[in-house]
């Protein structure tokens, strides 16, 4: 219990009541001398010790993850690889092809997870039990029933293939004449090398960070629980649920698979309304409709271009879960995120209505840069034919100006980075040092083995006392671990590929940019990973990478983009791959199978994404308003603007000494102070529930949810999270989860609901697009047109700018 207290005393996911009892137990010297007087407390500690060592410390993990394993289940089967590679190709093609569409269509990994089950069951019945033996292991086309480990391996394959290479954005802005017009970048060898480099470089860091982000029990990775819940809904469906009493005296006994089908069907049908039939349900800005030409009403309550202050802003599940899934992440994460957004909303309003930095001349909540006429910034007016900054043109034109919402986002981004490092040092220094000690022990053992004969081929998970408290770590010791040198080889190969790609072609960039980007990632990957694993909220390094890269390569946008890619994507991929490793950890999939299930689909999907890009860059009018199929390239356009803003103009002119926005650098010390204040409060009142559940880093993450997004994407998640995590979980735990320790067998519905809704939204959106929208079949009526009208409407966006200019002039007199 001393180990439990050391690891979970400040863990907001761990029940504070249990922490209090542990402290009473550990701090009472009389317990050892007169145990008969404290029999009840001793018995309770025995129960807690048994529960924590034989299961997870967290109810939400116990609700979906089994605390036992069957090592005989086939995992890396021929059919699993066939299904996994097929769906990896499909999801890579769809997401890459529609990445340049407005709005984009993005298939999440739960869709192939959903479709893989019937395909697996079909192959289970159709394929014969025929195969071959290799290295003493028989590989059959049909080794038996399609099981949950095969299913999860397929899901991991699909998950790593779902995102297009980040360097595709660099290629877009290089190749097209309307951007930097560098036709040499169409070379497929160049594209493949830089794409493979950025896609694989994250694996090396993910493998190294396993001791920090995968093995510890407190690294829950909430998003993994939804994936596991969907997996269990299929493979545990034969187990009947116990009768459970729910709200309003309802009685629940429906199996999870049947419940999933009902929830999926209802959301599939409902999503047609906000997505196609009645678009106003997505942005239900009823307050701004009252006076559509009132710019101040639109600024505060508008859902499209305003701040979205509205008690009923949306009835669209896709928008409600845009920033955070209220059924997936803990309530304290959702509420902290919302608090940060509300706090920053007042700052944005104050900046705008005091005309600070001339923001009253611009829309209040835009992510676009503007010139000194209040019009969208023409970046082509300040660069030469090679895309390099031209000082004379810049002086003759205009510096870029930012809207109030965008200014606040940058200021809180600066605060977020300093807060993340400070939080990791103050709150998790013991866990971080434990991970480093495990790494050092492995290095020493490896060095000793170099001079001794090899006696064993098995490498196990770290054996520290804290990690071995977790049942899942103990169960995973049955399988050989992936050696560190496998990941190191992957890392070095990825670095070499990136350096070759940058050096051989005329990028005007030093190959050392790869190492600079990795160095930035190394500073943040562990603290950011711990926060993401505990809260479900991930900090991104894109702005910091742009800032540092812009200072380092001022005037060279392409060099800044490569720095950004290796600084931001390396960390993002390392965390994504770590989350997949945790999935395999929970399902007890042998680590070496997981390694290859990540490597092979990543390789295949990279070539598919590059092939799609090779085709799309030749489409007539691509990335313009005249583009077919709505391929107007919102991502590449934003990437190009950021490239010129941070790379060509450079942060020195904007945030350097005397820069127009230098004051926003106050965010860096603000982030440190904010974390230190909450840490001191937690030291002073360690048992206070409010302070214990306050998370300063997540609050700062909520403060970033602006420009062009707003409260519409945040507030609706709060009441849903409250109902799930505060009402149902506390009053009807049997309905929310299953608790084996209380001998209940009732099946959990919370995470199944989240998975069903996510699958339904994705598939419904794809059906609507291919059945109707691709042929420009639209419903023209008030419910679809009202969101485009008035000051808050998208059709009137330029009018909003003009009205803002007029309002600003009136404010200035």
C-alpha positions, -999 to +999 in steps of 0.1 A: +000+000+000+030+023+005+039+017-032+002+024-042+002+056-022+035+068-037+022+062-073-014+073-069-015+099-041-020+128-067-036+108-094-070+124-102-082+091-117-077+072-084-105+075-058-095+101-031-115+082-005-091+052-009-061+075-007-074+088+026-078+053+041-043+043+029-028+074+046-047+064+078-033+029+076+003+039+069+003+067+094-010+048+124+018+032+144-006+014+166-018-009+138+013-030+141+013-031+179-024-036+184-038-049+152-070-062+170-081-026+175-080-019+137-092-051+122-117-034+100-091-010+084-066-039+080-092-060+063-101-032+040-064-026+031-061-063+023-091-061+000-076-030-017-042-047-021-058-078-036-079-057-059-050-035-072-026-064-076-051-087-092-068-061-114-065-025-124-066+003-098-092+021-120-128+012-123-130+024-160-102+000-169-117-029-149-149-023-168-135-033-202-101-050-197-099-086-185-074-095-157-067-129-172-051-142-204-052-172-227-017-175-242-030-203-265-052-180-286-038-176-322-029-140-329-007-134-359-027-155-383-028-155-421-064-143-420-056-115-395-029-102-418-051-104-449-079-085-433-055-061-416-036-052-447-068-049-468-084-024-443-051-006-439-051+000-477-087+011-477-084+036-448-051+050-461-067+056-495-099+072-483-083+095-457-056+105-482-080+111-511-104+132-491-078+150-470-079+180-494-118+182-495-138+208-476-152+194-454-129+164-453-140+129-448-119+111-422-124+074-414-114+065-379-100+031-369-133+021-353-148+017-388-125-010-400-127-025-365-165-027-370-162-042-405-134-066-396-157-087-374-181-100-400-152-105-425-133-125-398-163-146-390-169-152-427-134-164-432-137-186-401-165-205-419-152-203-455-115-211-453-102-246-448-078-257-421-049-259-445-015-243-439+022-249-435+048-251-407+077-226-404+103-224-376+083-250-357+050-231-358+020-242-379+003-214-399-032-223-409-057-205-431-083-213-405-068-219-370-102-219-353-127-193-342-120-157-350-109-143-317-105-110-299-067-109-302-068-113-340-095-086-341-074-062-321-043-069-342-063-059-373-075-027-355-039-017-347-029-022-383-058+000-394-050+026-368-014+032-379-025+035-415-052+061-410-032+093-413-015+106-445+022+115-441+026+149-427+052+157-454+025+155-480+016+191-470+051+202-477+049+186-512+015+203-518+029+238-512+061+231-531+046+216-563+015+238-570+022+270-590-002+290-568+021+283-538+059+280-541+059+265-576+088+241-572+080+214-599+110+193-589+091+183-557+069+160-579+097+135-579+083+103-563+117+093-548+118+125-529+083+122-516+087+085-506+119+092-487+106+121-466+073+104-461+089+071-448+112+091-426+085+111-408+062+080-406+087+057-390+107+080-369+080+080-342+084+042-337+119+046-324+108+070-297+077+050-288+097+019-282+122+038-260+093+055-241+075+022-232+087+024-196+072+058-192+039+056-213+029+019-216+040-002-186+028+021-157-008+014-146-016+051-143-011+054-181-046+045-188-049+060-224-087+066-222-091+064-260-079+028-258-108+018-235-134+027-262-116+005-287-114-024-263-151-019-254-161-023-290-138-054-293-154-069-263-189-061-275-184-086-303-164-114-287-181-115-253-216-111-268-225-147-260-222-140-223-256-129-210-257-098-189-271-098-154-302-079-147-293-043-137-314-015-125-309+018-143-324+053-141-361+057-137-364+022-124-355+007-158-341-028-159-313-036-183-304-071-196-295-064-232-262-080-245-236-055-256-235-065-292-273-061-295-270-028-277-242-017-300-264-025-331-293-004-317-271+026-308-253+024-341-285+022-361-301+052-343-271+074-347-266+063-384-301+075-392-300+106-370-267+119-384-285+124-418-303+154-402-274+176-390-251+165-418-276+168-448-313+173-441-312+200-414-278+216-412-289+242-387-289+214-361-251+214-364-247+251-357-278+260-338-270+297-335-306+306-327-295+337-307-278+352-337-307+344-360-329+368-339-309+398-353-287+384-381-271+417-390-260+426-354-223+421-355-219+422-317-245+395-312-228+374-338-194+380-322-205+366-288-231+340-297-223+330-333-214+294-339-195+298-371-174+331-368-182+341-332-174+328-298-203+304-296-217+314-262-250+296-264-267+271-240-279+249-268-253+254-296-254+221-315-273+188-318-245+171-338-226+143-321-197+149-345-193+185-334-200+176-297-170+152-297-148+173-319-124+183-291-131+157-265-153+126-263-173+130-231-180+093-228-144+084-233-122+107-212-127+113-174-151+141-164-124+161-148-106+163-181-137+175-199-145+201-172-110+214-170-109+217-207-141+237-206-129+259-178-098+269-198-120+278-228-144+299-207-115+318-190-098+325-224-131+336-239-132+366-215-096+375-225-105+373-262-135+395-256-114+421-237-087+422-264-113+427-291-135+453-275-106+474-262-092+473-298-059+460-284-035+454-313-062+469-336-082+437-334-115+455-335-109+461-372-109+423-378-133+394-372-132+384-335-124+347-340-105+339-372-074+319-379-066+338-411-039+365-412-049+400-424-032+430-439-035+466-428-066+470-449-085+443-429-084+420-459-069+384-461-031+386-462-017+381-496+015+361-489+026+360-525+032+398-523+062+394-500+082+365-515+104+361-546+101+335-573+120+310-551+097+315-522+122+334-501+113+365-481+117+398-500+123+427-475+115+454-500+082+438-510+073+433-473+080+470-465+058+481-495+029+458-485+020+451-449+029+431-418+004+404-410-023+411-384-040+385-362-076+384-349-083+384-312-091+347-310-059+338-328-038+360-306-051+343-275-044+309-290-008+318-295-004+333-261-018+302-244+002+279-266+033+295-252+020+289-217+011+253-225+046+243-234+062+258-203+034+244-182+038+209-196+075+207-187+068+222-152+040+197-146+061+167-155+089+178-131+066+187-102+040+160-104+057+130-121+094+133-115+094+100-095+077+081-123+100+097-149+131+088-129+118+053-124+115+049-162+151+063-167+163+038-141+147+009-160+163+022-192+197+023-175+193-011-161+186-025-195+216-007-210+238-022-182+224-057-188+229-054-225+265-043-220+272-072-196+257-097-221+282-085-248+309-103-229+290-134-219+274-163-238+236-158-244+216-180-221+181-169-228+162-154-257+135-139-236+134-103-226+108-093-202+090-061-192+106-040-165+106-057-131+104-027-108+081-031-078+058-004-088+052-017-123+049-053-111+019-043-090+000-041-122-016-074-132-013-066-169+025-062-166+028-096-149+006-113-175+027-098-204+059-114-190+047-146-206+057-131-240+091-121-253+095-083-254+107-064-284+145-056-279+154-020-277+178-024-306+148-031-329+134+003-322+168+019-324+174+005-359+140+019-370+150+053-356+183+054-373+169+042-406+142+069-405+168+096-397+190+084-426+160+084-451+150+120-440+186+133-443+190+118-478+157+132-490+165+167-478+201+166-490+198+151-525+170+174-537+172+213-538+153+219-506+177+247-495+177+230-461+204+214-440+199+176-433+206+184-396+171+197-394+160+161-387+181+160-356+170+194-344+134+183-347+140+151-328+158+170-300+127+192-296+106+161-293+128+145-267+122+173-243+085+170-244+075+135-254+075+120-218+056+148-200+031+152-229+027+115-231+020+111-194-006+139-195-023+123-226-022+088-210-039+101-178-063+126-191-070+118-228-059+154-238-028+156-260-006+187-262+007+193-297+041+208-305+032+225-338+033+261-327+065+257-307+081+239-336+070+267-359+084+293-335+118+277-330+120+267-367+111+302-378+139+317-357+164+292-369+155+293-406+141+329-409+131+337-445+131+301-456+096+286-454+105+251-466+133+247-440+109+258-413+083+233-426+109+204-423+118+215-388+081+216-379+075+182-394+103+165-374+096+184-342+058+181-342+051+148-360+078+128-343+062+135-309+026+130-322+034+097-338+054+085-308+023+091-286-001+075-312+021+044-314+024+043-276-014+043-274-015+013-298+012-005-277-011+000-246-040-015-266-019-046-273-007-045-236-043-046-224-053-074-248-021-094-241-010-095-277+027-106-279+048-074-283+067-088-313+035-094-332+025-058-324+058-045-337+053-060-371+016-051-371+027-015-368+056-016-392+041-033-423+009-014-426+028+019-421+050+010-450+021+000-472+000+030-463+029+054-470+032+042-506-006+045-510-007+080-497+022+091-520+004+075-549-028+094-542-008+126-539+009+119-573-026+117-589-042+146-572-016+172-579-024+168-616-062+175-611-072+207-629-079+236-606-069+216-575-067+237-544-087+266-559-123+277-556-130+260-590-116+226-578-139+196-586-154+175-557-147+204-533-110+197-534-102+232-522-073+220-499-081+237-466-052+218-450-025+228-476-038+264-477-035+267-439-001+250-440+010+274-467-001+304-447+017+291-416+048+284-437+050+320-449+039+336-417+064+316-395+091+308-421+091+336-446+081+366-424+096+349-393+087+352-357+114+378-350+095+404-368+063+395-350+074+384-316+110+397-314+121+428-296+098+456-305+075+431-324+038+440-326+028+408-306+058+404-283+037+409-252+020+376-259+053+359-249+041+364-213+025+330-219+058+313-211+061+325-175+024+323-170+024+286-177+051+280-151+034+301-125+000+285-131+013+249-125+034+260-095+003+276-079-018+245-083+011+223-070+015+245-039-023+244-033-022+206-036+006+204-011-014+226+013-047+209+009-039+174-005-074+160+002-094+188-013-115+173-041-116+205-062-078+210-061-071+174-067-092+173-098-079+206-112-054+201-140-037+233-152-023+217-184-057+206-195-071+240-187-045+256-209-054+230-236-090+242-234-078+278-239-065+268-273-099+258-286-104+289-307-098+304-342-118+292-360-134+269-334-153+281-303-175+270-274-199+251-298-172+224-300-167+223-262-196+232-240-221+205-252-197+178-240-199+189-204-235+179-196-230+146-214-198+139-194-216+148-162-244+124-168-220+095-177-192+100-152-210+116-123-245+103-124-245+069-140-211+058-128-217+068-092-254+057-089-256+029-114-221+014-116-235-019-128-251-002-158-219+018-165-194-010-161-188-045-148-171-050-115-158-086-111-147-080-076-184-076-066-193-107-086-214-087-111-214-099-147-234-070-160-220-057-192-208-022-196-226+002-219-208+035-216-178+029-238-199+008-262-221+038-267-191+059-276-178+033-301-213+028-317-219+066-322-184+071-336-188+043-361-222+054-371-211+090-377-182+079-399-202+054-420-232+077-423-210+106-435-193+083-462-227+071-474-241+106-476-211+118-496-210+090-521-247+087-525-256+124-527-230+151-522-205+139-547-232+145-574-240+179-559-275+168-548-284+192-520-316+202-502-323+239-505-345+251-477-343+274-447-329+247-424-298+244-446-294+280-457-299+299-424-264+291-411-249+309-441-269+341-436-261+372-416-229+383-398-223+348-385-228+331-419-200+317-440-214+334-471-211+367-453-175+362-440-161+390-460-190+412-449-181+404-413-146+417-420-160+449-435-184+454-406-156+447-381-135+474-398-164+498-395-171+489-359-134+493-351-133+528-366-163+537-345-146+524-314-115+544-322-136+575-330 
